[in-house]
Amino acid sequence: NEATIESYFDCELFHFFKIVFEPIGYKYNPVKESSIATRRHITKGRADTAIGALVIEFKQPSKLKTIKQQKDALEQIQEYLDGINNENDTTMIGFVTDGVKGCFVIKSEVGTTIESYRNIDWTTLDRLIQNIVSLGQTALNSRNLVDNFCNPPHNDGIAFDLLSSLYSALSNMTPKTSMLFNEWKELFNLAHDDISKQQAIIDRRSSLEFLLKVKFSGANAEYKALFALQTAYAIIVKIVAYRVVSYARYKRSLYDFEILKHLPADALRAQLSALEEGSIFREYGITNLLEGDFFSWYSSPDQWTHEIANSISKVFDVLSQYSNKAVLNKVERSKDFFKALYETMMPAAVRHSLGEYYTKKWLAQHVVDEAVMMVNIEYWRGLDPCCGSGTFVTVMIDKVLQQLNNECDESKLRHVLDRVKGMDLNPVAVLTARVNYFINVSHLIRDNEELEIPVYLGDSSYVPRKVIFDGIRCLEYSISTLKKAIEIIVPESMVSDSLAFSKSMTTMELHIKNLDSESAYNILISLVDKDDLTDKIIERLQLLSVELVELE
């Protein structure tokens, strides 16, 4: 009977849990209920846990014999889950079993999923154990990221401890950090002499002084504070991205965050340096999730400090306590995973002074719906030229997936990557949008599939100019740097295959870092049609390779 089945679970599965998991801090003490032909175990998680509740119902075997009985049992547990007070909208799990077969019922914010009955085997028991563990683990979701890293409304969390460490390190900048900092200032156009923005600049300064609990001695101190704040946010996003991507590829994190948080300072720096270069993500087949940017300065040997190491160890400590559940988007409903974290870390006065105003999702949905109706093209394509963290991008992903509801995952992914693209001038926004894009297509990606996320860093108001150079159709573009402008003229054939071009640029970056202009040049000419390699084109490509190495 049901009591016998319950006792077997108690003596075997739950006893196993007690001896293995209780010593490391996980407990299973369910509330036990009984009714006619049913015994029930109910366990509730905390407000921040990955699973809000787990309900296991033990049935007499005679009560799950027929299809109608099995259906009635599922309706019964579904009604029970519906009756549980779940203010935080966390996922709740139900499991009905007669000791031989069982069925999971999952109730989440997007609805209820009822799986099929299947005979109990080790995978069933493993899943139950994982669900019990998740009752004690923090859910990796946007709300918990804000609570754990920012601690609002006091704003004295780990993220701001990291901010202080980075700000202190900027008082002694290396020549390369100084160059990156100055280029960053040019990009964000932070000059104080814009009379129309004086009040916004004053408000931004006050907000940053409040966060750091210091008084700035001049404009440069304020710029360093903003640079440090964007760096702190970028570090957290990159580490979370690593956790999410490795779980999507391998269903687990390939680096144990418990180990990482205890690494010596120099070893931790080496891990962060590898992360910043993006090589870890390229090994996973994602060619452009992270690229060398302004915010990798802290990981250089001469810029790294014990204070930065301690702060980043705390980041790993928090993330080591998170469950992987509810991270990857397994439904056709988009989400902006980092929006709340960004808006909490970046005071409103800072965002508004930079011209950042985020569009509400309902408005983005309305705009996209109207645009699709206006163009009246079945397989439309969409570009958000100032995409920010990706609100419009994720809404367009939704729209494509809804349109292709009956297609296979491979077809859905190909359509999304080809039809939904974003661009922004802000490297923080591009980083966030790329990770959001990945999260929202992660359920479509097959193992070892290589992809480029079509969100790009660039100025959408300044596009390459088409010119004829030495009789060859070319693209002309100028990149301004504080050292000197780099004038680029390349044949159109070099960029005709955007994915091949992007992959080649990843390889070329390594040659530039190794100060190998000849190998960089060989990469460039390998992309150009042979008929386009005139003497003057070759001369321009050689010059470009030398200039890029000189800049490095």
C-alpha positions as CSV (number, residue, x, y, z in Angstrom):
1,N,0.0,0.0,0.0
2,E,1.0,3.7,-0.1
3,A,2.4,3.6,3.5
4,T,4.7,0.7,2.5
5,I,5.9,2.5,-0.6
6,E,6.6,5.6,1.4
7,S,8.6,3.6,3.9
8,Y,10.8,2.2,1.1
9,F,11.6,5.7,-0.1
10,D,12.3,6.8,3.5
11,C,14.6,3.8,4.2
12,E,16.4,3.9,0.8
13,L,16.4,7.1,-1.1
14,F,15.9,9.6,1.7
15,H,18.3,7.7,4.0
16,F,20.9,8.0,1.2
17,F,20.2,11.7,1.0
18,K,20.7,12.0,4.8
19,I,24.1,10.3,4.9
20,V,25.5,12.0,1.7
21,F,24.1,15.5,1.7
22,E,23.3,16.4,5.3
23,P,27.1,16.6,6.2
24,I,27.5,19.3,3.5
25,G,24.5,21.4,4.7
26,Y,21.4,20.0,2.8
27,K,18.5,18.7,4.8
28,Y,15.2,17.0,3.8
29,N,12.5,17.3,6.4
30,P,9.2,17.1,4.6
31,V,5.8,17.7,6.1
32,K,3.9,14.4,5.9
33,E,0.2,14.3,5.1
34,S,-2.1,11.4,4.5
35,S,-5.5,11.0,2.8
36,I,-7.5,8.1,1.3
37,A,-5.0,5.9,-0.6
38,T,-2.4,8.7,-0.7
39,R,0.6,9.7,1.4
40,R,2.2,13.0,0.7
41,H,5.6,14.7,1.4
42,I,5.6,18.5,1.1
43,T,8.8,20.6,1.3
44,K,9.0,24.3,0.6
45,G,12.1,26.2,-0.4
46,R,13.1,29.7,0.7
47,A,11.9,32.7,-1.2
48,D,15.2,32.8,-3.2
49,T,15.6,29.0,-3.9
50,A,15.6,27.4,-7.3
51,I,12.5,25.3,-6.4
52,G,9.7,26.8,-4.4
53,A,8.2,23.5,-3.4
54,L,8.5,19.8,-3.9
55,V,5.5,17.5,-3.4
56,I,5.8,13.8,-3.6
57,E,2.6,11.7,-3.6
58,F,2.7,8.0,-2.9
59,K,-0.2,6.0,-4.3
60,Q,-1.6,2.5,-3.8
61,P,-0.6,0.5,-6.9
62,S,-4.3,-0.2,-7.5
63,K,-5.0,3.5,-7.8
64,L,-2.7,4.0,-10.8
65,K,-3.7,1.1,-12.9
66,T,-6.0,2.7,-15.5
67,I,-5.4,5.7,-17.7
68,K,-8.3,7.5,-16.0
69,Q,-6.8,6.8,-12.5
70,Q,-3.4,8.1,-13.7
71,K,-5.0,11.2,-15.1
72,D,-7.0,11.8,-12.0
73,A,-3.9,11.5,-9.9
74,L,-2.1,14.1,-12.0
75,E,-5.1,16.5,-11.7
76,Q,-5.1,16.0,-7.9
77,I,-1.4,16.9,-7.5
78,Q,-1.8,19.8,-10.0
79,E,-4.6,21.2,-7.8
80,Y,-2.4,20.8,-4.8
81,L,0.4,22.7,-6.4
82,D,-2.0,25.4,-7.4
83,G,-3.1,25.8,-3.8
84,I,0.4,26.4,-2.5
85,N,1.1,30.0,-1.7
86,N,4.0,30.9,-4.0
87,E,4.5,34.6,-3.9
88,N,7.8,34.6,-5.7
89,D,6.7,32.6,-8.7
90,T,9.4,30.1,-8.3
91,T,9.1,26.7,-10.0
92,M,7.3,24.0,-8.1
93,I,7.7,20.2,-8.7
94,G,5.2,17.4,-8.1
95,F,5.9,13.7,-8.4
96,V,3.3,11.0,-8.3
97,T,4.4,7.3,-7.8
98,D,3.2,3.9,-6.9
99,G,6.8,2.7,-6.4
100,V,7.1,1.2,-9.8
101,K,6.3,4.1,-12.2
102,G,6.0,7.8,-11.6
103,C,5.3,11.1,-13.3
104,F,6.7,14.6,-12.8
105,V,4.5,17.8,-12.9
106,I,6.3,21.1,-13.2
107,K,4.5,24.4,-12.4
108,S,6.4,27.5,-13.4
109,E,5.7,31.1,-14.3
110,V,4.9,30.1,-17.9
111,G,2.4,27.4,-17.0
112,T,2.2,23.8,-16.0
113,T,4.0,20.9,-17.7
114,I,2.8,17.4,-17.2
115,E,5.3,14.7,-18.2
116,S,4.5,11.1,-19.1
117,Y,4.5,8.2,-16.7
118,R,7.6,6.1,-16.8
119,N,9.1,3.2,-14.8
120,I,11.3,4.4,-12.0
121,D,15.0,3.9,-12.7
122,W,18.2,5.6,-11.5
123,T,17.5,8.7,-13.5
124,T,14.2,9.2,-11.8
125,L,15.8,8.9,-8.4
126,D,18.7,11.2,-9.4
127,R,16.2,13.8,-10.5
128,L,14.4,13.6,-7.2
129,I,17.7,14.1,-5.3
130,Q,18.6,17.0,-7.5
131,N,15.2,18.6,-6.8
132,I,15.7,18.2,-3.1
133,V,19.1,19.8,-3.3
134,S,17.7,22.7,-5.3
135,L,15.3,23.4,-2.4
136,G,18.4,24.6,-0.5
137,Q,20.2,26.3,-3.4
138,T,19.8,29.9,-4.5
139,A,18.2,30.2,-7.9
140,L,20.3,31.8,-10.6
141,N,17.8,34.5,-11.7
142,S,17.8,38.2,-12.2
143,R,16.2,39.0,-8.9
144,N,18.7,37.0,-6.8
145,L,21.6,38.5,-8.8
146,V,20.4,42.0,-7.6
147,D,19.8,40.9,-4.0
148,N,23.1,39.0,-3.7
149,F,25.4,41.4,-5.5
150,C,23.9,44.8,-4.7
151,N,21.9,44.4,-1.5
152,P,19.4,47.1,-2.2
153,P,18.4,49.6,-0.9
154,H,21.6,49.9,1.0
155,N,23.7,49.2,-2.1
156,D,26.6,47.9,-0.1
157,G,26.9,44.4,-1.7
158,I,29.7,42.5,-3.2
159,A,29.4,44.4,-6.5
160,F,30.2,47.7,-4.8
161,D,33.1,46.1,-2.8
162,L,34.5,45.1,-6.3
163,L,33.9,48.6,-7.5
164,S,36.0,50.1,-4.6
165,S,38.8,47.6,-5.3
166,L,38.9,48.5,-9.0
167,Y,38.7,52.3,-8.3
168,S,41.7,52.1,-5.9
169,A,43.7,50.2,-8.6
170,L,43.0,53.0,-11.1
171,S,45.0,55.4,-8.9
172,N,48.2,53.6,-10.3
173,M,47.4,52.9,-14.0
174,T,49.9,51.2,-16.3
175,P,50.5,52.8,-19.7
176,K,48.2,50.3,-21.4
177,T,45.4,50.8,-18.8
178,S,45.8,54.6,-19.3
179,M,45.5,54.2,-23.0
180,L,42.3,52.1,-22.7
181,F,40.9,54.5,-20.2
182,N,41.5,57.5,-22.5
183,E,40.0,55.7,-25.5
184,W,37.0,54.8,-23.3
185,K,36.6,58.5,-22.4
186,E,36.6,59.4,-26.1
187,L,34.0,56.8,-26.8
188,F,31.6,57.9,-24.1
189,N,32.2,61.6,-24.8
190,L,32.3,62.5,-21.1
191,A,33.4,66.2,-21.6
192,H,32.1,68.5,-18.9
193,D,31.8,71.5,-21.2
194,D,28.3,70.7,-22.6
195,I,26.2,73.4,-21.0
196,S,23.0,71.6,-21.8
197,K,23.9,68.7,-19.7
198,Q,25.3,70.4,-16.6
199,Q,22.6,69.3,-14.2
200,A,22.8,65.7,-15.5
201,I,26.6,65.8,-15.0
202,I,26.2,67.1,-11.4
203,D,23.7,64.4,-10.6
204,R,26.0,61.7,-12.1
205,R,28.9,63.0,-10.0
206,S,26.8,62.9,-6.8
207,S,25.6,59.4,-7.5
208,L,29.1,58.0,-8.1
209,E,30.4,59.8,-4.9
210,F,27.6,58.2,-2.9
211,L,28.4,54.7,-4.2
212,L,32.2,55.0,-3.5
213,K,31.7,57.1,-0.3
214,V,34.4,59.6,-1.5
215,K,34.5,63.2,-2.7
216,F,36.1,63.6,-6.2
217,S,39.0,66.0,-6.5
218,G,38.3,66.6,-10.2
219,A,36.6,65.4,-13.4
220,N,39.2,62.6,-14.0
221,A,38.4,61.0,-10.6
222,E,34.7,60.9,-11.6
223,Y,35.6,59.3,-14.9
224,K,37.7,56.7,-13.2
225,A,34.8,55.9,-10.9
226,L,32.5,55.3,-13.9
227,F,35.2,53.3,-15.6
228,A,35.6,51.1,-12.5
229,L,31.8,50.8,-12.2
230,Q,31.4,49.5,-15.7
231,T,34.3,47.2,-15.2
232,A,32.8,45.7,-12.1
233,Y,29.5,45.1,-13.9
234,A,31.3,43.6,-16.9
235,I,33.2,41.2,-14.6
236,I,30.1,39.9,-13.0
237,V,28.3,39.4,-16.3
238,K,31.3,37.6,-17.8
239,I,31.6,35.2,-14.9
240,V,27.8,34.5,-15.0
241,A,28.0,34.1,-18.7
242,Y,30.8,31.5,-18.3
243,R,28.6,29.5,-15.8
244,V,25.6,29.7,-18.2
245,V,27.4,28.8,-21.3
246,S,29.3,25.9,-19.8
247,Y,26.1,24.5,-18.4
248,A,24.4,24.9,-21.8
249,R,27.1,23.0,-23.5
250,Y,28.0,20.3,-20.9
251,K,25.2,20.5,-18.3
252,R,27.7,21.5,-15.7
253,S,30.3,24.1,-15.0
254,L,33.7,22.9,-16.2
255,Y,35.4,24.9,-13.4
256,D,34.3,24.4,-9.8
257,F,33.5,27.8,-8.4
258,E,34.2,26.4,-4.9
259,I,37.8,25.8,-6.0
260,L,38.1,29.1,-7.9
261,K,37.1,31.1,-4.8
262,H,40.0,29.6,-2.9
263,L,42.7,30.0,-5.5
264,P,45.8,32.1,-4.7
265,A,45.7,35.6,-6.1
266,D,48.1,34.9,-9.1
267,A,46.3,31.7,-10.1
268,L,42.9,33.6,-10.0
269,R,44.3,36.3,-12.2
270,A,45.4,33.7,-14.8
271,Q,41.8,32.3,-14.8
272,L,40.3,35.8,-15.3
273,S,42.8,36.7,-18.0
274,A,41.8,33.6,-20.0
275,L,38.2,34.5,-19.5
276,E,38.7,38.0,-20.7
277,E,40.4,36.9,-23.9
278,G,37.3,34.9,-24.8
279,S,39.3,31.7,-25.5
280,I,37.2,29.8,-23.0
281,F,34.0,30.7,-25.0
282,R,35.6,29.9,-28.3
283,E,36.5,26.5,-27.0
284,Y,32.7,26.1,-26.5
285,G,32.1,27.1,-30.2
286,I,30.9,30.6,-29.5
287,T,33.2,32.8,-31.5
288,N,32.4,36.3,-30.3
289,L,30.7,36.2,-26.9
290,L,33.6,37.9,-25.3
291,E,36.3,39.9,-27.1
292,G,39.2,41.9,-25.7
293,D,37.5,45.1,-24.5
294,F,38.1,48.2,-22.4
295,F,37.2,46.3,-19.2
296,S,39.9,43.6,-19.2
297,W,42.6,46.0,-17.9
298,Y,42.3,44.7,-14.3
299,S,43.6,41.2,-15.2
300,S,47.0,42.3,-16.4
301,P,49.9,41.3,-14.0
302,D,50.9,44.9,-13.3
303,Q,47.3,46.1,-12.6
304,W,46.1,43.1,-10.5
305,T,45.9,43.7,-6.7
306,H,45.1,41.5,-3.7
307,E,42.0,43.7,-3.1
308,I,40.7,42.9,-6.6
309,A,41.5,39.2,-6.0
310,N,39.6,39.1,-2.7
311,S,36.6,40.9,-4.3
312,I,36.4,38.5,-7.2
313,S,36.7,35.5,-4.9
314,K,33.6,36.8,-3.2
315,V,31.8,36.8,-6.6
316,F,32.8,33.2,-7.1
317,D,31.6,32.4,-3.5
318,V,28.1,33.7,-4.2
319,L,27.8,32.0,-7.6
320,S,29.0,28.7,-6.1
321,Q,25.8,28.6,-4.0
322,Y,23.5,29.0,-7.1
323,S,21.6,26.3,-8.7
324,N,21.6,26.0,-12.5
325,K,17.9,25.7,-12.7
326,A,15.8,28.4,-14.3
327,V,18.8,30.0,-16.1
328,L,18.5,28.7,-19.6
329,N,15.5,29.7,-21.5
330,K,13.6,26.5,-22.5
331,V,10.4,28.2,-23.6
332,E,9.6,30.6,-26.3
333,R,9.4,33.6,-24.1
334,S,12.3,36.0,-24.0
335,K,13.9,37.6,-21.0
336,D,16.5,40.3,-20.3
337,F,18.5,38.4,-17.7
338,F,20.8,41.3,-16.6
339,K,18.6,44.4,-16.9
340,A,17.7,44.5,-13.2
341,L,21.4,44.1,-12.2
342,Y,22.5,46.8,-14.6
343,E,19.8,49.3,-13.5
344,T,20.7,48.6,-9.8
345,M,24.4,48.9,-10.2
346,M,24.2,51.9,-12.5
347,P,22.4,54.7,-10.7
348,A,19.6,56.4,-12.8
349,A,21.6,59.6,-12.9
350,V,24.5,57.8,-14.5
351,R,22.4,56.1,-17.1
352,H,20.5,59.2,-18.0
353,S,23.7,61.3,-18.4
354,L,24.9,58.8,-20.9
355,G,21.6,59.0,-22.8
356,E,20.4,55.5,-21.7
357,Y,16.7,55.0,-21.4
358,Y,15.4,51.5,-21.4
359,T,12.3,50.6,-23.4
360,K,9.6,48.7,-21.5
361,K,9.1,45.2,-23.0
362,W,5.4,45.7,-23.7
363,L,6.3,48.7,-25.8
364,A,9.0,46.9,-27.7
365,Q,6.5,44.1,-28.4
366,H,4.0,46.6,-29.8
367,V,6.7,48.3,-32.0
368,V,7.9,45.0,-33.4
369,D,4.3,43.8,-34.1
370,E,3.5,47.0,-35.9
371,A,6.8,46.9,-37.9
372,V,6.2,43.3,-39.0
373,M,2.7,44.2,-40.1
374,M,3.9,47.2,-42.1
375,V,6.6,45.4,-44.1
376,N,4.3,42.5,-44.8
377,I,7.2,40.1,-45.5
378,E,6.9,36.6,-44.3
379,Y,10.6,36.1,-43.4
380,W,11.4,39.6,-42.4
381,R,14.8,40.5,-40.8
382,G,15.3,42.9,-38.0
383,L,18.2,45.1,-36.8
384,D,18.2,47.2,-33.6
385,P,21.0,49.7,-34.4
386,C,21.2,51.0,-30.8
387,C,20.2,47.7,-29.1
388,G,21.3,48.4,-25.5
389,S,20.9,45.3,-23.4
390,G,18.8,43.7,-26.1
391,T,15.1,44.4,-25.3
392,F,14.1,44.7,-28.9
393,V,16.4,41.9,-29.9
394,T,14.9,39.4,-27.5
395,V,11.4,40.5,-28.5
396,M,12.3,39.8,-32.2
397,I,13.7,36.4,-31.2
398,D,10.3,35.7,-29.6
399,K,8.5,36.7,-32.8
400,V,10.6,34.5,-35.1
401,L,10.2,31.5,-32.8
402,Q,6.4,32.0,-32.6
403,Q,6.3,32.1,-36.4
404,L,8.3,28.8,-36.7
405,N,6.6,27.0,-33.9
406,N,6.4,23.7,-35.8
407,E,9.9,23.8,-37.2
408,C,12.8,21.8,-35.8
409,D,15.3,23.4,-33.5
410,E,18.0,23.6,-36.2
411,S,15.7,25.5,-38.5
412,K,14.6,27.8,-35.7
413,L,18.2,28.6,-34.7
414,R,19.2,29.3,-38.3
415,H,16.3,31.7,-38.8
416,V,17.0,33.6,-35.6
417,L,20.7,34.0,-36.2
418,D,20.1,35.2,-39.8
419,R,17.1,37.4,-39.1
420,V,17.7,39.1,-35.7
421,K,20.7,41.3,-35.2
422,G,21.8,44.1,-32.9
423,M,24.5,46.8,-32.7
424,D,25.6,49.3,-30.1
425,L,28.4,51.7,-29.5
426,N,28.5,50.9,-25.8
427,P,30.7,47.9,-25.0
428,V,28.8,47.2,-21.8
429,A,25.5,47.1,-23.7
430,V,27.0,44.8,-26.4
431,L,28.3,42.4,-23.7
432,T,24.9,42.2,-22.0
433,A,22.9,41.9,-25.3
434,R,25.2,39.0,-26.5
435,V,24.7,37.0,-23.2
436,N,21.0,37.7,-23.3
437,Y,20.8,36.6,-26.9
438,F,22.7,33.3,-26.1
439,I,20.4,32.6,-23.1
440,N,17.3,33.0,-25.2
441,V,18.5,30.6,-28.0
442,S,20.4,28.2,-25.7
443,H,17.6,25.6,-25.9
444,L,18.0,25.4,-29.6
445,I,21.8,24.8,-29.7
446,R,23.0,21.3,-30.4
447,D,26.2,19.9,-28.8
448,N,29.4,21.3,-30.4
449,E,27.6,23.5,-32.8
450,E,29.6,26.6,-33.6
451,L,27.9,30.0,-33.8
452,E,28.5,33.7,-33.8
453,I,26.1,35.9,-31.9
454,P,24.9,38.6,-34.3
455,V,25.3,41.5,-31.9
456,Y,28.1,43.8,-32.8
457,L,30.1,46.7,-31.3
458,G,30.0,49.6,-33.6
459,D,28.6,53.0,-34.5
460,S,25.5,52.4,-36.6
461,S,25.5,56.1,-37.7
462,Y,28.9,55.6,-39.4
463,V,29.0,52.9,-42.0
464,P,31.7,51.9,-44.4
465,R,31.7,53.8,-47.7
466,K,31.7,51.9,-51.0
467,V,34.5,53.0,-53.3
468,I,36.4,51.9,-56.3
469,F,40.1,51.5,-55.5
470,D,42.6,50.4,-58.2
471,G,39.6,49.1,-60.2
472,I,38.4,46.9,-57.3
473,R,35.1,47.3,-55.5
474,C,36.2,48.2,-51.9
475,L,34.9,49.4,-48.5
476,E,36.5,52.4,-47.0
477,Y,36.4,53.1,-43.2
478,S,38.3,55.1,-40.7
479,I,38.9,54.1,-37.0
480,S,39.8,57.0,-34.8
481,T,42.3,56.3,-31.9
482,L,44.2,58.7,-29.7
483,K,47.4,57.5,-31.3
484,K,46.3,58.1,-34.9
485,A,43.4,57.4,-37.2
486,I,43.6,54.0,-39.0
487,E,42.4,54.4,-42.6
488,I,41.0,51.1,-43.9
489,I,40.4,50.1,-47.5
490,V,39.6,46.5,-48.1
491,P,38.0,44.6,-51.1
492,E,34.3,43.8,-50.6
493,S,35.2,40.1,-51.3
494,M,37.1,40.1,-47.9
495,V,33.9,40.5,-45.9
496,S,31.4,38.7,-48.3
497,D,31.3,35.7,-45.9
498,S,30.6,37.4,-42.5
499,L,31.1,34.2,-40.4
500,A,34.4,33.3,-42.1
501,F,35.5,36.9,-41.7
502,S,34.7,37.0,-38.0
503,K,36.5,33.7,-37.3
504,S,39.5,34.9,-39.2
505,M,39.5,38.1,-37.1
506,T,39.7,36.0,-34.0
507,T,42.8,34.3,-35.3
508,M,44.2,37.6,-36.5
509,E,43.8,39.1,-33.0
510,L,46.2,36.4,-31.7
511,H,48.8,37.4,-34.3
512,I,48.5,41.0,-33.4
513,K,49.0,40.3,-29.7
514,N,52.1,38.4,-30.7
515,L,53.2,41.4,-32.7
516,D,53.4,39.3,-35.9
517,S,52.3,41.6,-38.7
518,E,53.2,39.1,-41.4
519,S,50.9,36.4,-40.1
520,A,48.2,39.0,-39.7
521,Y,48.7,40.1,-43.3
522,N,48.4,36.4,-44.4
523,I,45.0,36.2,-42.7
524,L,43.8,39.2,-44.6
525,I,44.8,38.1,-48.0
526,S,43.4,34.6,-47.4
527,L,39.9,36.2,-47.3
528,V,40.3,38.2,-50.5
529,D,39.4,36.8,-54.0
530,K,42.6,36.3,-56.0
531,D,41.3,38.6,-58.8
532,D,41.1,41.4,-56.3
533,L,44.7,41.2,-55.1
534,T,46.2,44.0,-57.1
535,D,49.6,45.5,-56.2
536,K,47.9,48.5,-54.5
537,I,45.4,46.3,-52.6
538,I,48.3,44.2,-51.3
539,E,50.2,47.3,-50.3
540,R,47.1,48.6,-48.3
541,L,46.6,45.3,-46.6
542,Q,50.3,45.1,-45.6
543,L,50.1,48.7,-44.2
544,L,46.9,47.8,-42.2
545,S,48.6,44.8,-40.6
546,V,51.6,46.9,-39.6
547,E,49.4,49.7,-38.2
548,L,47.3,47.2,-36.1
549,V,50.5,45.7,-34.6
550,E,51.9,49.2,-33.9
551,L,48.7,50.1,-32.0
552,E,48.9,46.9,-29.9
